[in-house]
Amino acid sequence: MTEPAQTVLPPSGPPDPVALLGTLVAFDTVSDRSNLPLIDWAEAYCRGHGAAVERVPDPTGRKAALLVSVGPFETRPGYVLSGHSDVVPAEGQPWSSDPFALREAGGRLYGRGTSDMKGFLAVCLALLPEMVAADLATPIHLAISYDEEVGCLGVRPLIARMLERVPRPLGCFVGEPTGMDVVVGHKGKSAARLTFRGRASHSALAPQGVNAVEYAARFIEHVRLSAEAIARDGARDPLYDVPHTTGLSSVVRGGTALNIVPDTCSVAFEYRAIGADDAAALAAAAIGYATGTLAPLMRAGDPACGVDVEPLIDYPGLDTDPEAEIVTLAKRLAGRNGHAKVSYGTEGGLFERLGGVPAVVIGPGSIARAHRADEYVTRDELEACAGFVRRLIRTCTTGSASSSRGALPV
C-alpha cells in the first residue's frame, strides 16, 4: 500500500537534505536556461554558514559555478565533492506531477534532477554546517558546476580556478547517481555534426548534381565499419556493460523532395571509448575521412561543395586505478568492497585530465531513473549518502587524511 503523495515544503530550521532538495528542484536549471537563481541562493546559503565561496561566471554572465571551501584550504590539499546544477528538460515527458515541485510518496522523492544530481548537492549542503563546526584538519570543497548535461562545459573553468586558488586536491568524489557504489571508470566521448554541402539538380538530371545524402551515407558506413572493427578486434574492459569502444551515427537530416538531388545532409555521430582508446582521436580520424577523402570528390563535381564540421561534445574518460588511495578511501566511507565502471560520462575524467586530481564517481540515486518522467531518489539513498559525507568529515577532522599527500587512513 502506497503512502499518499505530499509536496515537500521549503526548508526551515536546521538544514535537512529533503527540504533542501525541494528548494533545489524548484529552480528550473535546464541547461538552456540561466542557473543564476540557484547559484545566488546557494552562495548566500554557504556564506551564511561560514564557508568560503568563490563564484566562477561563464563568459555570457548567464551562468556560474561555485567553489565552496571549508577548513585550511589555502595551505593544505583536501577533497572535492563535485556536482552539477543543470538538469535535462522535462517538456514532452509524461510526468505525474509538476517536475519542479518536489513530491514525496512511499519514501520516494519525485522531481527533475532528484537522482541526477540535486540529491547529492542537497546532502552536501545540508552537512555544510557540520563541516564548518568540525574544525577540519583537511579541507573539503564543494564544486557546483553548470552545463554538465551538454558536454561538461562549466566544470572546466571551475577546475582551472580551483587550481589557482587552492593546493591540488587529494581526490574528488563526483556525486552522480551510482546507488552509492564506487565507480572507478567511465567512457570518454567525442561527438560532432558534419554537414555535407552538395549541388541540387532535378533527379532526372542526377549526374549534374552532387548528392549530399549519398556522400553522407558513405561517411555513415565508414563510422559503422570502424565501430565493427573495434568491437571485433579492439581492446576490451569487462567492467563495462558494453566492454569495448563504440561508434555510431545517430541523427541524419537531408533532402527536400523525391525528385530533387539533395544539396545538403547533416550527420551527427559519436565515439565512446574505454580507457585503452581515445574517443577524440577516433572522431578526428572519421572527420579526416570526410574532409580528406569525401570532400575532394564532392568538389570535383562543384568547387563550392564540401564538408562543414561542428564539434558537439568532447570529454575524456575516467580510468582510476582500482588500487588508488582515493578508491580505498571511497570504499571505506561507503562500506563497499567492490568497484565498477559505467558507460555514461561524468565530470570525473576532467578532474583527472585537467586537474591531475584522482576521482571516483559515487552518489545517491540511479542512472536508470535519470532523464525520465517521474525521476526520483529515495530517502534511504539520501541517508546513505549523508553517512558517506559524515564519515568523510570525520576522516578530515582527524588530520590523518592530510598528514602526507597520498597517505589515506584505511
N, C-alpha and C positions, 0 to 999 in steps of 0.2 A: 504494500500500500504506500503510495507516494504522499509526501507532505504537501500541503497547499503552498503554491508559489507566493513569494513575498519579495517586494522591492527592497533592496538594501539601502539604508539611509546613509547620508554623508557622515563622515567621522566626527565624533565629539568625545572629549575626554582623552584618556591615554590612547596612543596610536594602536590601531587594530588592523591587521592585514586585510581582513574582509572589507571593513569600512573604507580603508584607503584604496582598495581595488575598485570599489564603487565610484570613488572620486576619479580615478584614472580612466576607467571605462567611459565615464561621462564626457571626457574630452575626445572629440572626434578628430583623431590624428591619422586618418587615412593619408597615405603617402603623398597624394597630390594636393594636400592642404597644409596650412601652417601648423606647426606644433607649439607655437609660442605660448598660447594659453596654458598648456600643460607645463611647459618649461618655466613660465613665470610662477605658477603655483608651486612647482617642485623646488625651485630656487628659494622662494620665501620660506617654505616648509623646512628645508635643510638649514638655512641660515638661522631660522628661529630656534632650531635645536642645537645650535652651536657648532655646526660643521663649516669647514672652509669650502667655498663654492667658486668655481670659475666657469663662466659661460663661454662657449666656443660657437660663434654665429656662422651661418653659411654666407656665401657671397651675396645672396639676394636680400638678406635681412629677414626673410620669412620663416626661417627655421634656425634652431640652435641645438647644440649638445651641452651637456653639463658634466663637469668633473667635480665630484664631491669627495672631500678628503677628511679623514679623522685620524688623529694620532700624530706622531712625529714625522709627517710626510715630507718635510723639507730636507731631512737629513738621512732618513732610513728607508730602504726599499720595503714595499708592502705587497698587499694582494688587491686585485681588482675584481669587483663584482660588476659584470657588464650586461646591459640590457638595452634594447631599442624601444623608442617611444612610438614609432609608427605602426600602423595596422593595415591590413588589406581591406578593400571595400566590402560593404555588406549589401549594397544595392543588387537587386535581382536574385537574392537568395531567400528561400522560404523560412525566414525566422518566425518563431512562435511568439516573440515579444520584441520590444524595441532593443536593437543590438547595442545601443549606447546607454542603456539603463540596466545596471546590474540586477539580476533576478535570481533568487535562491529557491530551489526545490529539491528536496531529498538529499541535502548535503552537496548539491551541485550548484555552482555559481556561474550563471549564464551571462554572456556578453562578448562583444567583439574584443579580441585581444586578451581574454582571460587566460588562455593557455599560451598564446603567442603574442607578447610575453609580459603582459602587465601584471600577471600574478606574481612573477618573480620580483618585479620592481616594487610591488606593494609590500612584499615581505621585507625587502631590503630597507625600504623607507620606514616601515613600522619598527624595525630594530635599530634604526639610526640613533635614537636616544640611548639605547644600551651600549652602542659603540662609543658614544661620547662619554658616557658615565664610566666606562671600563678602564680608563687611563691606559690606553693601548701602548705596548712597547713596540709593536709592529703595526704600521698604519694600514688602514683599509680604505680603499677608494671605491666609489660607486660611479660608473661611467654610463651615462644615459645618452644614447645616440639617436639619430634620425635617419630616415631613408634606407634602413636595412632591407626592407622588402623590395626595393627597386635597384639593388646592386651593392648594398653595404657601403653607401656613399658617405654617410655622416660620421662613421667611426674613424675614417682616415684622418681628417684634420684633428679629431679628438685625440687620437693616438699621438700625433705629432706634437700637439700642445702638452699632453701628459709628459712626454719625454723631455720637453723643455722645462717643465715645472718641477718634476719630482724625479728622484732616482729610479732607474729602470725597475719596475715591479718584479717580485719573485715569481708571480704567476697570476693567471686570470681565470676566473670561473664565469663562463658565458651561460646565462640562465635560460637558454632555450628549453622548450619542454621535452624532457627525456624520461619523465616518471622518476626523477632523481637517480637514474642510472648514470654511471660515469662513462662519458663518451670521449674517446681519445682521438677520433679522426672523423673528418668528413671530406667529401669530394670537392675539388675545385671546379669552377665553372667559367667558361668563356662563351659568349654569345654575340652574334652580330646579325644585322639585316643587310642583305645585298639587293640592290635594285639594278636589274638588267634593262638597259635602255636600247631598244631596237628601233626598227623603222616600220611604220604601218603601211599596209597596202591592201587592196581588195584581195580576198582569198583566191579569186580566180587568177590573180597575177602573183601568186605566193612567192615565186623566185625573186620578185622585185623588192620584197620586204626583207627585214631581218627579224625573225621570230623570237621575241624576248622570252616567251614561255618555253620554247624548246631549249634555249640556252640555259634557262633556269633549271629545266629538267635534267640537263647534263650535270649541272652543279649538284643537284639533289642526289643524283646517282653516285657522284663522286663521294659525297659525305656518307651515303649508305654503305658503299663498298669499303671505305676506310673503317667505319664502325664495325662491319662484319669481320674485317681482318684483325682488328684489335680484340674483338670478342673471341676469335678463334685462336690467335697466336700470341696475344699480348699478355702483359703481367696480370696477376690475379691477387686479390686480397680477400680471404674467406670471411673476414669480419663484416664485410658489406653484404646486404641483401642481394644486390647486383654486384658480383665480385670483380668486375672489370670496368674499365673506362667505357663510356657510352657516347655516341654522337647521333644526332638526328636533325632533320629539317621539320619544323612544326607549324609554321604559318606561311602560306603561299597565296599571293594575290596577283592576278594578272588577267588581261584580256577584257574586251568590252562587248564583243559580238561574235557570233559564229563565223560570219563572213568577212571578218577583218583580221589580218595578220597582226597579232598584238605587238605594240611598240614598247610595252613596259611590263615587268613582272618582278615582284619582290619576294624574297625568301628569307625567313628568319630561321637561324639554325643555332645549335649549341653543342658543346662537348662538356661532359662532366668526367673528371679524371680522378683516379685513385692516386695515392702518393707516388707511385713509380712513374706516372705520366705527368705531362704538363698540358693542361687544357688550353692555355693561351697559345702554346706552340702548335697544337693540333688545329686550333681555329685559324691561326695565321697561315698554316700550310694550305688549308682549304681555301682561304681567301686568295692566297697566291695562285692557286689553280684557276680561280675565277678571273683574276686580274691579269695573270701572266699567260694563260692559255686560251681561255674563252674570249676575253675582251679583244685580243688581236684578231680573232676570227670574225667577231662581230664588226670590227672596224674595217675589215676587208670588204664588207658589204656596204658600209657607210661610215666615213670617218667620224661622224657625230655619235655613233653608237659606243657603248661601253658599259662599265660596271661601277656603280657607286657603293661605297662601304660605310655603314653606320654601326659603330660599336654599340652594344646594348648593355652587357653585363660582363664584368671580369673580376673575379675574386679568387684568391688562392685556396687550396685545400688546407686542412689541418691534419697533421700526422705526428702527434705527440708520442714519444717513446713510452710504451706501457710501463716501463721501469723508471720513468722520470719521477722526481720527487714530488712534483705537483700532482701526479696521478696517485701516488701513495697517500698524499695528504687528502685528496678528494675522496678516496675510498674510505679512509678512516673517518672523515667528517660525515660521510653519507652512510657509514655502516655497511658498505658493499665490498665484495671480494672480486667481482668481475669487472670487465670493461667492454665497450662496444664501439662500433663506428656506424655512421649514418650517411645516407646518400644525399640528403639535403644540405644546403650550405648555411653557414653562420659567420659571425664576425671573428670567430676564434682564429681562423687562418691568418687574418690580417694582424691580429695582435702578435702572432708569431713571426710573420713575414716582415711587417713594418716596424715592429717594436722590439723584436727579439725577446718577447715575453711568452713563455710556455703557457699553453692554455688547455683547459678541458671544458667540455660542454656538459652542464648539469642544471636541471631546473624542474619546477613542478609542471604538471600537465602532460599532455600527449600531443605529438605532432599529428596524429590521426584526427584530432579534433580541430586542428588549426585550419583557418581559411574556409571553414564550412559554416553553414547555418547552425544556430544553437551551439556555438562553441562554448565550452565550459572548462572550469577547473574545479576540483573538489576541495572542501575544507581540509580533508585529511592530507591532500597533496600540499596545501599551503603550510600545514603544521609540520610536515616532514621537511619542507624547505626551511622553515623557521628554525627547526632543530639543527640543520646543517649550518646556517649562518651563526646561530648562537655558539656552536662548537668552534667555528672559526674565530669568533670574538674571544672565546676563552683561550684558544691557541695563541692568538696575537697578544693577549694580556700577559701570558707567562713570560714573554721575552724570548722563549726558546726558538720561535719561528724565525726570528731575525738575528740570532746570535752570530750566524755567518751566512753569507749568501749561498743558497743552495742546501743549507742544513735544516731539515724539517723534522719536527717530532714525529715519531711513529708509535 
